[in-house]
Every structure is written in structure tokens, then in C-alpha cells.
Amino acid sequence: MARPTHVYTIDYVARLIGENLELLQEIASNSDNIDYGEMIHAYDGTEEGITTFTERGVESLKEFLADIRALDGGVRQFLVDEQCDPEKIERIMADEAKS
């Protein structure tokens, strides 16, 4: 299998697939949520660095989003289970309501 030759930044992926950036960041904070090797942390000179995804990583992310939306409680329950900050949950859920 060929190795990826390009990656997409997390903010570009959010715009590309029409998703909330904070939600994607929350998903990406647990590497078990995305297929192994499809999410890559890149050092860019900042303390945080940047999260990127391969093309398959973007597909994996979309599949994960579909899975959590199909569960009882959906996105909100996922965020609660991930022990996400309540204020962040409300911002993400407000954006979900717009979709």
C-alpha cells in the first residue's frame, strides 16, 4: 500500500466536511477514535503543533461522526463521555442545531 504524500490540517478538514472545529479537536484528542496512522501530529514551531489527517483519516473521521450521531444521546453524549468542558459542549451543540 502506498504511503500518503499529503495531509490536511484539522481546520481545513472542518471547513471541507462542514463540521465544527471544536468537535473535530475533541475527537482528535483521543487517537483511538481515528484509524491508526491516519491522524498525524505536525510540529510547526508552536507549543501545540498542528493536527493533520491523511485522505483515509478524513474518511475515518466522517465515519466516526456518523457513528456517534447514530448512538443514543448522539454528539452530546459523546462529549459528556469524553469529559469535555460544559461550555465547549454548549458551543458545539449550538452549532449542531444549525446543521
Buried (B, 14 or more C-beta within 10 A) or exposed (E): EEEBEEBBBBEEBBEEBEBBBBBBBBBBEEEEBBBEEBBEEEEEEEEEEBBBBBEBBBBBBEEBBEEBEEEEEEBBEBBEEEEBEEEBBEBBBEBBEEE
